[in-house]
């Protein structure tokens, strides 16, 4: 029997039991749609995270106090006080592979203007911080090195702070005085809006002031929480890490056999770590969704076995007029594959629709990788062959005489 005739017979058999065929496809449809949606959200999240990190500068290096200890190990408080003013000055004076440097002191608390108040984060930085984080001032200007030397009570603020304190994010807040933990700060600039990042953090809910002011008047400490620097280029990040490491080890008088009492992380390393984490999460979700395809395959096999039993007389009649076992097997295999691939097509359409809904209504980052479509078709074709083989073989091995006698 020709392929054309086999396809025609299989198509007729499927149409004669539309509802049962649809129920057979339903597991495939749901499984494929779930896999595509999970892949789309995973891929979209990874791209969104990488884009957010890139906005901070791909050549960003972050120096934190304390050795590189992970796994929730409790640190001695003294280990978190290893970055000093001398370290910052040494990096500025000696590092040749670094373009910008800023010490960082952080605090959080209530900000007040008149009868309005909000909670925000205060960052003590140098003026170069904006160049490092690729930030720009929309209104006014940034504070100066002179303000840093004088520990001036000036600051620049994000749009969210302006909106919360003054009622309108476009309000001209330059020159206004706000209070952070009872300390007055005069606003000299308003930052350009950045919005939320992939972690749901509002990047505009921020106040940036001279680090000396925050150290002396707010945090009352003599050490930095971190130091952020920009390598000359992304390609020179590793060399810049080695150079800064050498400077800090000398400053801290560390012997060759002693480990660093600081940790340096590059933005590229953070990107790779986040991508690896997102890939792992995506794989777990896809594997969980793929189990529904296994269940769907078993469902197809059960339906095909029922179909073989119902059409026993038909099978016997075909054999009696010359149909070979391979023709009967091919007929049921093609029928199984058609059910599986039709379910895959509908599942892919549903997956694209679900990804669109996730992106436009639930604001989840979503991007369907094209290779997932090809993979879905391939897997469903395999399911059709694998789970259709047993019913097809059963049909092909029937005794035509016994089949004709079947009631």
FILUM-670556 format. One record per residue (C-alpha): x, y, z; residue in one letter. Coordinates in pm, whole numbers, plus 50000, padded with zeros to 5 digits. Each point is the difference from the previous one (the first is absolute). Layout:
// residues N
XYZA...
***
This chain:
// residues 407
500005000050000X501375034449904X500845026950254X497255021649852X497374973350066X501364993350351X499765037050082X496475001349862X498894969950207X501645013950317X498425034249947X496564984349947X500374979350318X500905030750205X497085020349863X497544971750067X500785003450373X500585037350034X499355003450372X502084969650095X502835011749776X499905034650161X500184984750347X503034980149881X501625032349881X499115019550314X502914986450204X502425008249718X498515034949961X500335008050371X503474984450027X501455018249699X498405033150102X501394996550355X503504992049872X500025029749759X498655024450260X502584988450257X502805003149743X498755034249891X499855013650355X503374984750087X501665013949686X498315033750043X501055002350364X503594992149911X500065026549728X498385025350234X502534993450277X502915003149757X498545032549864X499635014350351X503554990750092X501275014549673X498335033250084X502255002050306X503074996749779X501524967649876X503405011050130X498775005650357X502064984950284X498724998450357X502384996650295X498474988050326X501614994250339X500564964850128X501314968349836X497974982149734X498034977750239X496704985249886X497384976750136X498725022750277X503204999450207X499845026050277X502725026249976X501825018350274X498935036950004X503645010949969X500234982249664X497365023649863X502075030950085X503064993649784X499415026449731X501365033950106X500625034549858X503634990649928X498834971349777X497835023349795X502815025349963X502504973149900X497704986949727X499465035449866X503735008050004X501504966849887X497514980049794X500705004849627X497224977149870X497235018150187X498165030349860X497685009550290X499884991750370X497475006650273X499884988750363X496564990150120X498265004150335X496334990750022X497125006350234X496224998249985X497315018450190X497245025749993X500245031049782X497885030250092X498925031649823X497385020650180X497064977250081X501044973749745X502324971050065X501194968049832X502564972550053X503055000149777X503624988749971X502845024650044X503254993649815X503195018050095X502105002549684X502525021049813X498965020649693X501464972749775X497284976150114X497635012549731X502564992149727X500584965350144X496294991250015X499185017849672X497605023450177X499205035449890X498575031150169X496835012949836X499575032150202X502695019350186X503464985150037X502014974850197X501845009650318X503715007549961X503334988450144X499965031950206X496724988650157X501684966850081X502945017450168X497705022050207X497564971750082X497295022749863X496374991450072X498944998449636X498494971849795X498494988949671X496754980450003X498044975949781X496615006449843X498144978050250X501305020450293X498905032049824X496524985849936X499554987350356X501185032050168X498715026649760X496984982849844X501235001649640X503004982149851X500535029449761X500095025350286X503115022149998X501504988450330X503415016149947X500785023150291X497494984050237X501184986650336X498984965350117X500844982050325X501474965150027X500174986950356X499675035950124X502985011849788X499065027049742X501154994849639X499655025949725X499024985049664X502415010949726X498854976249727X497304975549892X500994967749827X498554988549668X497414972450053X501134963749970X496874981250113X499874965550153X502634973649939X499464962349949X499994993950377X497075023850048X502145027050165X499165036449936X503275015049878X498585035250035X499394997250374X503515011550082X501905028950154X503705005349922X502185022550216X503755005550055X501454969150170X501755021150261X496675015150105X498344966050037X502994985650188X500215028350251X496425012150042X497874968949934X501924967150037X502635012150247X502634976049864X503545002149865X499824971449749X498214994549668X497274974949930X501514995149655X502035016849726X498765000149641X502335005849705X499844999449620X502634981449802X501225018349689X498184974349784X498034968150058X502874979949847X502415014150261X497774991250297X502054969450102X503275019249978X498465028550199X498934975450271X503574986950026X501395035450019X497545011450270X500544967450191X503745006750012X499455035650126X497604989250276X502144970650113X502975023350038X497905025850187X498664973250235X503494985350050X498884965049901X502734973749965X500124976749701X498474970850190X497125021250136X496655001949824X498445032849897X497955018550261X497925014949718X498054987049699X499935014349648X497134991249768X499745010049635X496725007649823X500774972749747X500324974850282X496665011450139X498434996049655X501334964749964X498834990650349X496515014149942X499784983449657X501044966650148X497415003550276X497245009249755X500974970849772X499784975850293X496595013250104X498774998349639X501184964049962X498204989850320X496785016649884X500254985149650X500654965050135X496985003350229X497865011449706X501404972649776X498584973050227X496575009649868X501254989749653X500854965750138X496504996950144X498585012249668X501984973149816X498544973250224X496555014549931X500584997649624X501104963850035X496854991550198X497755016749744X501784982449713X499614966450174X496275006950033X499905010049633X501744967549897X497474979750199X497055018749851X501304995649645X500944963550027X497564989749725X501265028049776X503574987950052X498994964149916X498205011649686X503015020149881X502294970350057X497634976749817X500145021749687X503815001349998X501135026050254X503344990450153X500955002650368X502275029549921X497055018249838X497824995150308X502855010750231X500725030849787X496335009850004X499805000950380X503465015450042X499095028249762X496755005250185X501875002250333X502595024149855X497275022149847X498255002650338X503285008450173X501185025849743X496595016849980X500105003050379X503525014349972X498855026349748X497105010750221X502244999050308X502575022849836X497245024749907X498734998950359X503565003950129X500555031349791X496695013650123X500894992650363X503415016549958X498335031049855X497585001450294X502864995550249X501895028949843X497165024549939X497594993350288X502174985450278X503095020749912X502264969350001X503035000749769X499274975249721X501824990149681X499194967649814X503234984249866X499434987249645X501904967950066X497354990650258X497424997849719X502114975449802X500734980550317X496284997950079X499194985749657X502874975150025X498974988150348X496364996549897X500944980349688X502034976850222X497074996750241X497714991249710X502364972849877X501004986650341X496554998050156X498284990549674X502314970749932X498394975450247X496425004849870X501274999549638X501954967850056X496964984250168X497895008749696X502644987249755X500274966250177X496294992049996X498814967949839X497695011449717X497614970650052X499685006650374X499655037249930X497104994249760X498234978650261X500385027150271X496715013150137X
***
